[in-house]
Amino acid sequence: MMRFKIRGGVLALAIGLAGCELAVQNPNNPETDRVLRTPADVENLLGTQYLRWHTAMYGALGNVGGMAGVQSHEDFSSLSNNCMGQRVGIPRAGNDNQIGNGCASENRRVYFIEHEVTRITSNVLAKLNDPEFTMGTPAQDARARAFAEFVRGLALGYLALTYDSAAIVTPEMTGEDAGELSGYQEVMAAALTGIQAAIDIAANPPAGANGFPLPSTWLPSSTSMTAAEFVKLARSYKARLRANVARNPAERGAVDWDAVIADAQNGITADHDNITSTTLGPFNFWVSQWHTFTTWHQMTPFVIGMADNSGAYAAWTALPLAQRGVAAPFFMTTPDLRFPQGATRAAQQADFAITSCSGPSLKCKRYFVNRASGNDTFSGDSWGYSNYDFVRFYSWRTSGAGTARNGPLVFFTKAELDLLEAEGQYRKGNYAAAAALVNKTRVANGGLPAITAFDATTPVPGGADCVPKTPSNAAITGGGTVACGGLLEALKWEKRIETIQTHFMAWYLDHRGWGDLTEGTGVHWAAPYEDLQARGRTGAQIYSTGGTTGNSGSAPKGTYGW
């Protein structure tokens, strides 16, 4: 049998191809030593790896992002495209991983691409570890090493966020070594170690030519990635990854919140953007698709209804699931200024029309719009139907900085980082510190009254107009009630509204850790069956997650009773 050196891709295929040497070099699948022969080769390949990491989650619709969106109520669609329709139903279906399943291409995209990135960045690091190799100057070597550690850490981090297990590829491994599968916590530990290594290098970079800032093509952003800005971004990702790896409330509670707080306090100081390009990347297909206002995207009332002060959400929650939205699409009124204002649908449409922010580089007046009456295309379960669409980035979708979907797009919000710190402060009992962070967006963006009771139990201010109104016992059989939430629910509300559709699986990652997923939702995806087969797994060793059929990794009935 022939042996191939595998550069990234399905790492475990090396196991099945081990045997005698293949003497002929294939120029279409070059060996690592030839690909990384010169400093220019190394730098050119390394400079593409953030974009490659990015494309796994954001460069195409064919991944698990659509499924995660409908499973966490960040989106609603009954279309079969990208397996949204297969995952949106309640009771929940599992995340099918059986051989030949119809969602296989979506299930595997992040897994295969991020393993490829870990392999390539590990190969680069191995090259940099060679004492006889240099990129040109110590400063250039340090810049390359820091960037490789950072991107390798990001790739491992998103493998840990998405899958129950993955291979931890290291610079010490040969191209034939596929690596054993490790559990998500171990993979995340390796990710955080890698990002910390990047921070340590960039915090004290050697002087000399060709050091920081990063070339703008490596990480396209409005912010120049000086060593200091690079460290801030890396620490921001550490905070996000560390908090979001949890699969349930017990694991979320056990997070090292002191570390999250420290990283958040030393992270980005303003929204971080990517300069998107429809031809060169990076790009964001899911944000683009979620602004099409067709059956690709609706906003179900499950979460956004918590802003209602009209009584509509309370009545909606009290109904059995199959009766919700049957008579009419969900309409609400709210004091939260991120939603359209007015007592009637016509008034809300007059308050804010998306045409007002369809030109280049415009900021929409509201985050959500009451969709135009002639744009009420809908299909699927009636409980998915409301009058509302998310439109915060509509200007980017239609016009960008001059042409549609090209130009700056918010990719990591400062609000997310503040609210990661807020959750840490809350869990440590520092309620005043948590409330101050929650109030930043609650007051300035939402126009809601500031939280002034610094404890875990007092309802948020506002009386009958309080936001959020959180449901209790809101089972699919009906009978749920709503009441004003406390500080934690206010924190969760701000996190949802300020991060919706800003990053991969935003609500899904938080909801599983908070215990807010619908019962039966898979809390992760299994390692794709193709990789399991290549590792010699058969029968029951190829498994699915989630659902109500006895699969592992199913969310229990959560906080709100659904």
N, C-alpha and C positions, 0 to 999 in steps of 0.2 A: 504494500500500500504506500501511497505517496504522502509526504509531509509538506504542509504549506505553513509559511509564517503568516500569521493573521494580524493585520494592523487594524484593531478596533472591530466593530461589527459584532457578530454573534460569537463571543469569545469561546464558548464551549464547543463550537464546531471543531476546534483543534483536537479535541479528544477523539472524535470519530475519524479523523484523518491522519492520526499518528501512524508512523510506519517507516518505510524506506525514504531516502532523500530524493527529491525532485531536482535533477541537475540543471534543467533549463530555467533561466530567469524570465519571468513574465513581466514585461514592461507595464502592463495594465494593472498589476498588483505587486508593485515593487517591494523589495525587502527593506526593512527598517533602516539598515545601515546605509543603503543607497539613498533613501528618501532624506535622511538626516546627515548627509555627507559633509556639507559645508555650513558655516555659520549662517549664510544667507538662506540656505534650505531650512535650517532649524527655525530661524526667525519668521520666514514666510509661512511655514506651516503653523507655528504657534500663534501667529497673528490672526488666523482664521478660527481659532477654537472657541472664542466667546460667541461668535456668530453661529458656530455649529451647535454649541450648547443651547443657544437661544432657539434655533430652528426646531429642536425636538418638541418644545412646548408651544412655540408661537409662530413657527414658520409654515404651518399647514393645519387644516382642520382635522386631519386623520390621526388624532390621538385621543386620550381619555378626557381631555378638557371639557368637551361637550357633555359627556356622561356625568362628570363631577358637577358641572353647572346645574343640570336638571336634578341631580340627586340631592343637592343642598339648597334648592329653591332660589339659587342665584339667577336662574334662567328657567324657562319652561318651553318645551317644544315636543310635539308628538311625532315629528318627522323621523324616519328611520335613518336619515343621514348621520353618519358617524356614531350610530348606536344610541342617539338620544332617546328615540322612541322605545327602544328596548329596555331602557333604564328608568324612564320617567314614571312608570306606573306605580301605584300603591294598591295592594302590597308590593313590595320591592322584589324585582328579579335579581338574581345573583350576577356578579361580574363573571360571565361565562369564559372559561379558559379551556374548554374541551377541544380536542383535536379537530381542526377544520371549522371552528365556530365562526359565525359571520362578523364578529367584532375583532378578529385576530389582528388585522392590520392596525387598528386603533390601539389595541392592548399593548402592542409591542414597540410602537414608535419611540417613546421616551426611553424604554429599556435598552433598545439596540443602539440608538444614537448616543445616549449618555455613556454607555459602556465603551463605545468607540472613542468618545472624548477622553475618558479616563485612561484608555490605552495610549492615545497619542500624547497626551500631556505627561503621562508617566515615562514614555519613551524620551520625550524632550528633557525631563528631569534627569533621567539616567545619563543622557548625553552631557548635560551640564555637570553631572557628578564626576565625569572623567577629568582627572587633573591635567590631561594634555589638551583639553578642548577649551576654547574660549570664544565668546561671541565677538570679542574685540577689545572690550575694556571691562574692568570690574563692575562699573556702573551698569553697563549693558547686560552683563551676566546676571546681576542682581534683579534688574527689571524683568528679564526673561523668567528667572526662577520664581519671582513673586507672582507674576501673571500665570505661569503654569500651575503653581500650587493653588491659586485662587480658582481658576477654571476647573481644575481637577476636583477641588472641594465642592464647587457648585454642582458638578455633574454627579458626584457621589451623593450630595445632599438631596437632589431631586429624585434620584433612584430610591433613597430612603423614604422620602415623602410619599412616593407613588406606589411602591411595591413592597410586598412582605419580605423580600430578600433580594440580594444582588451580590455580584462578585466585587471584591475590593481589589482593584488592580493597583499595583505599586511599581515604583521605578526599579525595584529589585527583581521583578518577574520577567521571564523571557517571553518572547512572542508566542511560544507554544503553550505557555501556562495559562489555562483559562481561569484559574482561581476557583476556590470553593464558594458556594453560596453562603452568605452570612445574613443574619437577621437584620431588620431595619434599624434597630438601635445601634448595633455594631457598625453598620454602614454609616450611620449618621455620626458616630464618634470619629470615624476616619475622616469624614467630610469636614467636621469642625477642626480637627487637628491640621488638615491641609490648609484651611483658610487662615488659621492662626499662624501657620508657618509663613504664609504670604504677608500677613500683617507684621510679623517680626522682621522680615526682610525689608519691607518698605518703610518701616518706622525708623530705620537707621541705614539708609542706602549709602553706598560708597560714592565719593565724589568722582567726577570724570565725565567723559563724553558719552552721549547716547543712553543716558539713564532716563529717569522719570522727567517729564510726564510720559504716559503711554502714548504711542502713536494713535491718532484719532481713528484710524481704521480698525484698530484692535477692539475698541469699546466705544462705538459712536455715541456721543452725548454732548449736550450743550456745555457740560462741565468739563474743563480740562482735567484729565486724570493725573494730577501731580501726585507725588508720594502721599501727601497728607489727604487729598481727596480720595485716593485709592483706599487708604486705610479706613476712612469713614464709610465708604461703600461696603468694604469687606466686613466691617463690624456690624453693619446693618443687616447683611445677609446672615451673619452668625446668629443674630437675635431672632430673625424670622425662622431659620431652620431649626434652631434649638427648641423653640416653643411649639412649632407645628408638627414635629415628628410624632407627638403623642397620638395614640389611637383611641383613647377613652379618657374620662375625667381623672381617673386615678393616675394615669401616666402624665397627664397635663399638670396635675398638682405636684408631681414629683420632679418636674423640670427644675433645673438650677436657675431659679428666677433672679438670684443675685447676679449671675453671669449675663442673663438677658438684660437686666437693668443697666449694668455697666456698659454693655455693647450699645444699647439704645442711646444712652447718654453721650456716647462718643461716636455716634453714627452720622448719617447725612443731616444737614441742617436746613435743607430745602428739598422739595420734590426732586427726585432723580429721574431724568428722562433718557430715552434712547432716540437717536435721530434715525427714524425708520426710512427704509427705501424699498419700494416694490420690486426693484430689480437686483439690488446688491445686498439687501438685508441690513440690519435686522428688520423683521416684519412681525405683524400681529394679526393673524387671520381671524382669531376668535372675536377680538374687539371689533374688527371690521364687519364680521358676519352678524354680531349682536346688534348692530345699528341698521339692519335692513328692514325691520318692522314688518315682517311677514311671519309665516308659520315657523321660521327659524327661531324667532324670539318673541316671547311674551314675558311679563312679570306676574307670576302667580302671587296671590295675596298672602300666602303663608307667612312671609317675613315683613314685606313692606306694609301690610295691614296694621302692624304694631304702631304706626304713626297716626292712625285714624282717631278722630275725636267725634265722629258723627254717630257712632253706635253700629255702623255697618260691619266692622270687623268682628265685634262681639256677636252679632247675629249670624254672620258667616261661619264663625268658629263653632257655634252651637248646633249647626246643621250636620247631618251625616254627610260624609265626603261626597257621595254621588249627587247630593242635592245642592252643593255649593256652586253658585254661578249659573244655575240652570235658568232661572228667571231672567237674569240680566247680568252683564259683566260687572265685576266689582268696581264700585265707585266710593271714594272716601274724601273727607276733608281733613286737613291737618294744619297745625301751626308750624310744622317743620318747613323752613323756607327752601329746602332742597327739593321739595315737591311743589307742583303748581298750586296756586292759591285761588280760592273762590268756592262759593257754596253750591255751584252747579257745574256740570260738565262744560257748558258753553263758557262760563266765567273762567274756568281753569284753562281752557283752550285759548281764550283771549289774553289771559295773564302771561302765557308763555307759549310761543309757537317755535318749532325747531328751525323754521326758515330764518329766524332772527340770529341764528349762530351757525349758518351753513357756509359762510365765507371763510377765507383763509385765516388761521391763527386767532379765531374768536373764542371767547369764553361764554358758554351757555349760562343763561340766567339761573336755571334750575338744573339739578341732576336728572330729574325725571320729567316726562311730558305726559299730558293727557292726550293720547293719540287722536289724530284727526278722525272725525266721525266716518269719513269715507274710507278709512284705512283699518277697518275692523276685521280683516281677514283672520280667521281663527279655525283651528282644528284641534281635536283631542279632548281630554277630560275637562269637564266644565270648571272644575276647581282650579285649572290653570289660567283662566281667563280673567283679565282685568282691563281697565282703561289705560294702563300705564306702561310706558317704555322707559328704559334707561338711556339717556342721551348725553351724558356729561362730555363725551369725546366725539360728539357728532361733527364738529368742525374738522377734526382730523380725518374722519371718515369720508367727508365730502370734498374737502379742499386742502387739507394738510397745511403746509406752510406756503402753498402755491399750487400744488397738484394733489389730488386725492391720495391720502394714506402715505404721503411722503413728508417727513419733517418731525419735529419733536413730539413725542407721545409720553405722557407720565407713565413710569414703569415701576417706581417704588415711591410711595407717598411718605412725606414726613409724618403725616397723621398716623400711618400704620406703625411707624417706629415709636411715636409718642404713646400709642395705645398698647403696644407691646410692653413698654415700660410701665404704663398704668396698670396692666394686669399683674405685673410683677409686684408693684407697690401694694395693690389690693390683696394679693395672696400673702404678703408679709404683714398685713394689718395696717399699712400706712395709708389709711383711707383719705386723708386730706391731700396727700401727694397724688394719689390716684385720681381724685375728683378734679384737682387742678388741671391734670392732663386731659381728662375727659371733657372738661369745660372749654378747652381750646377750640374744638370744632363744634361742640354742642351749641355754644353761644355765637361764635363768629360766623359759622356756616349755616347752622340750623336755626338761629334766632330763637333758641329755646332758653328758658330760665336756667341760670347756673345752679349747680348742685351745691348746697351749703350745709347739708347734714352729712357729716363725715363718719358714716358707719355702714354696716352691711345690710341693714334692714329697712331703714326709712325710705318710703316711696319717693321717687323723684318729684320735684315741684311741678305745679301746673294744674292740680285738681282734675277736673273733668277733661282738661286739655293736655294732660300729661303725655309725654313721649319718652320711652315706649310703654305701650300697654301690652303686657306679655300674657300669653294664654296659659291656662292650666287645664289638664285633663282633656286636651283638644284631640281626642282620639278620632280615628276615621269613622267611628260610629256616631260621633256627634256628642253634644252635651258639654262642650268646653265653655269656660268662662275666661274673662280677661280682667286684669288689674294693673295698676301702675307698678312698673318695675322699680327695683332699687338701684344702687350704684353699679353693681355688676351688670345688670341688664342694660343700663345706660351706656356702660363701656362697650358691651357687645353690639348695641345699636350703632354707636359711632363707628366701631370697627367695620361693621357690615357696609354702612352707607358710604364711608370714606374709602373703602378698598374695593368695592364691587367692580369687577372686571378690570382691575388694575394689574393683576398678576395671576399666574396659573393656579387654578383651583382655590381661589381666595376664600370663599365661604366654606367650601368643603373641608379645607384643612382646619379652620377654626371650629366648625360645627362638630367634627368628630371628636376633637379634644374637649370641647365644652359639653359633649353629650347631647347635641341638638339635632343630630341626623334623624331622619325618619326610620322607624324600626325596620330592620332587615337590610338597610343600605350596607354595601360592602365598605369596610373601613380602609381597604387598599385593594390592589390588584395582585394576583399571583404572578410569579416569574412566568413569562410566556411559555406556552407548551412547547414551542420549537426549541427553546433553550433547555427545557427539562428533558425533552427527547434526546437532544445531543449529549446530555449528561447521563444517558442510560436509564432515565426514569420511564416507567410504563404503568398502565393500569391506574390504580388509585393514587399513584404518585404524581399523576397529572391532574390537578385539582382546580376548582373554582372557589371564589370567595363571595360572601354576602348572600342575600336572599333568605327565604324561609324554608329551604329544603335541606337543612342540616349542614350546609357548607360552613367552614370556619370563617372568622373575620366578619361577622354580621353585627351591626349596631343594635343594641337593645332599644326598647322604647325609651325615649329621651326626656329631656327637661320639660317639654311642653305637652307631652302625652301622645304625640303622633308617631 
